[in-house]
Amino acid sequence: MSPQPAQCVVVSGMPRSGTSLVMQMLSAAGVPAVVDAHRPADPDNPRGYFEHQAVKALGQDPSRFAGLDLAGKAVKVVSPLLAKLPAGPRYAVVFVERSPSEMLASQQKMLARLGRTGGALSEEKMTAVLTAQHNKAVALAEGRADMAVHRLAYRGCIDQPDEVAQELAAFVGGFLRRDLDATAMASAVDPDLYRNRA
């Protein structure tokens, strides 16, 4: 009998969509996070970014990602890089969805703090771009046989953390074939960090 392929949880979404929060929730429930120390916490993400440089290098050097120990763990992959994930592991993809206007506001505040400016596109055009990129990534994931997809609303995490945590625990726990503590997941949500509202 051939061995079962590795199982990995992927938390995905557009930048500033709330992926770090979902990584915190999973970590609180005992799902190890695949992270490195390259990008420390800062005022924009005071609890950390939950990133790994090997993920950012997927487009240039996928061998770095292939060398990671992913089995039973959660890794954050922004949605534009989902297409670069190699076949082999089975992925449970948690898509975090957030209002484009909130993502743009969050991005603009972060850039301002860093003394940088964003692109020249209008908010209307940027919203269309973000929506198209998100829809393309969701369609890609739902079309891959090695991916199971769960769509999660960032606003739901804030407004109904207990209910969202139950759904997330059922999806991820069922995929990993282990019980996850939904109460611990919900307790990781800090509404005070929801600072860019539509």
C-alpha positions in Angstrom: 0.0 0.0 0.0 1.4 3.4 -0.9 1.7 6.0 1.9 -0.9 8.7 2.2 0.3 12.1 0.8 1.1 14.8 3.3 -1.7 17.0 4.5 -1.2 20.7 4.8 -3.5 23.6 5.7 -3.1 26.6 3.5 -4.5 30.0 4.7 -4.9 32.2 1.7 -6.4 35.5 0.7 -5.4 38.9 -0.8 -2.9 41.0 1.2 -4.4 42.6 4.2 -7.5 40.3 4.1 -7.0 38.8 7.6 -4.9 35.8 6.8 -2.7 36.5 9.8 -5.7 36.4 12.1 -6.8 33.0 10.8 -3.2 31.7 11.3 -3.4 32.9 14.9 -6.7 31.1 15.3 -5.3 27.8 14.0 -2.2 28.2 16.0 -4.2 28.7 19.2 -6.1 25.5 18.5 -2.8 23.5 18.2 -2.1 23.5 14.5 1.6 24.3 14.1 2.4 27.3 11.9 5.1 27.2 9.2 6.9 30.5 9.9 10.3 32.0 10.1 11.7 35.1 11.9 12.3 37.2 8.7 9.4 39.6 9.2 8.7 40.6 12.8 5.5 41.9 14.3 4.9 45.7 13.8 2.1 48.2 14.4 0.3 47.0 11.3 0.3 43.3 12.5 1.1 43.5 16.2 0.7 39.7 16.6 3.0 38.9 13.7 2.6 38.2 10.0 3.0 34.3 10.1 5.0 34.3 6.9 7.9 32.2 5.6 10.4 33.3 3.0 10.2 30.0 1.1 6.5 30.8 0.3 7.4 34.2 -1.1 10.0 32.5 -3.3 7.5 30.1 -4.8 7.6 32.0 -8.1 11.4 32.0 -8.4 12.6 28.9 -6.4 9.9 26.4 -5.7 12.5 23.9 -4.3 12.7 26.0 -1.1 9.0 25.4 -0.5 9.2 21.8 -1.4 11.9 21.4 1.3 9.5 22.6 4.1 8.0 20.2 6.6 4.3 20.8 5.9 2.5 17.7 7.2 -0.2 18.6 9.6 0.8 22.2 9.7 -0.6 25.5 8.5 1.1 27.8 6.1 0.1 31.3 4.8 0.1 31.7 1.0 -1.3 34.9 -0.5 -3.8 34.1 -3.2 -1.6 35.3 -6.2 0.9 32.5 -5.3 -1.6 29.7 -5.0 -1.1 28.6 -8.6 2.6 28.0 -7.7 1.9 25.4 -5.0 3.4 22.1 -6.2 1.3 19.0 -6.5 2.0 16.2 -3.9 0.6 17.3 -0.6 -3.2 17.4 0.0 -4.1 21.0 0.8 -7.0 22.3 2.9 -7.3 25.8 1.6 -8.9 28.4 3.9 -9.8 31.5 1.8 -10.1 34.6 3.9 -12.5 37.1 2.2 -12.7 40.8 3.2 -14.2 43.9 1.7 -11.9 45.4 -0.9 -12.3 48.9 0.5 -11.1 47.6 3.9 -8.1 45.9 2.4 -7.2 49.0 0.4 -7.6 51.2 3.5 -5.4 48.9 5.5 -2.8 48.8 2.8 -2.7 52.5 2.5 -2.2 53.0 6.2 0.6 50.5 6.2 2.3 52.2 3.2 1.9 55.6 4.9 3.6 54.3 8.0 6.5 53.0 5.9 6.7 56.4 4.1 5.7 54.8 0.8 2.9 55.5 -1.7 0.7 53.0 -3.5 -0.2 52.7 -7.2 -1.9 55.3 -9.2 -5.1 53.4 -9.9 -8.4 54.7 -8.5 -10.1 52.9 -5.7 -12.8 51.7 -8.1 -10.2 50.1 -10.5 -8.2 48.7 -7.6 -11.4 47.1 -6.2 -12.0 45.5 -9.6 -8.4 44.2 -9.8 -8.6 42.7 -6.3 -12.0 41.1 -6.9 -10.8 39.6 -10.2 -7.6 38.3 -8.6 -9.5 36.7 -5.7 -12.1 35.1 -8.0 -9.3 33.7 -10.2 -7.5 32.2 -7.2 -10.7 30.6 -5.7 -11.6 29.1 -9.1 -8.1 27.7 -9.4 -8.1 26.1 -6.0 -11.6 24.7 -6.4 -10.5 23.2 -9.7 -7.5 21.3 -8.3 -8.1 17.8 -7.2 -5.5 18.1 -4.4 -7.3 21.0 -2.8 -10.3 21.2 -0.5 -11.6 24.8 -0.1 -13.4 26.6 2.7 -14.3 30.2 2.3 -14.2 32.3 5.5 -15.4 35.9 5.9 -13.0 38.1 7.9 -15.9 40.2 9.2 -17.5 36.9 10.5 -14.4 36.3 12.6 -14.9 39.6 14.3 -18.7 39.6 14.6 -19.3 35.9 15.3 -16.0 34.4 16.4 -17.6 31.4 18.1 -19.6 30.3 15.1 -16.8 30.9 12.6 -14.3 29.0 14.9 -16.7 26.0 15.0 -16.9 25.9 11.2 -13.1 26.3 10.9 -12.4 23.7 13.5 -14.8 21.3 11.7 -13.2 21.9 8.3 -9.5 21.8 9.3 -10.0 19.1 12.0 -11.9 16.9 9.6 -9.1 17.3 7.0 -6.3 16.6 9.5 -8.4 13.9 11.2 -8.0 15.3 14.7 -10.2 17.4 17.1 -9.4 21.1 17.3 -10.3 23.4 20.1 -12.8 25.9 18.7 -13.0 27.8 21.9 -9.3 28.4 21.8 -9.7 29.5 18.2 -12.4 32.0 19.0 -10.4 33.4 22.0 -7.6 34.3 19.6 -9.8 37.0 17.9 -9.2 40.5 19.2 -11.9 42.9 17.9 -9.7 45.9 18.9 -7.3 44.9 16.0 -10.2 45.5 13.5 -9.1 49.0 12.7 -10.0 49.5 9.0 -13.8 49.3 8.6 -15.8 49.7 5.4 
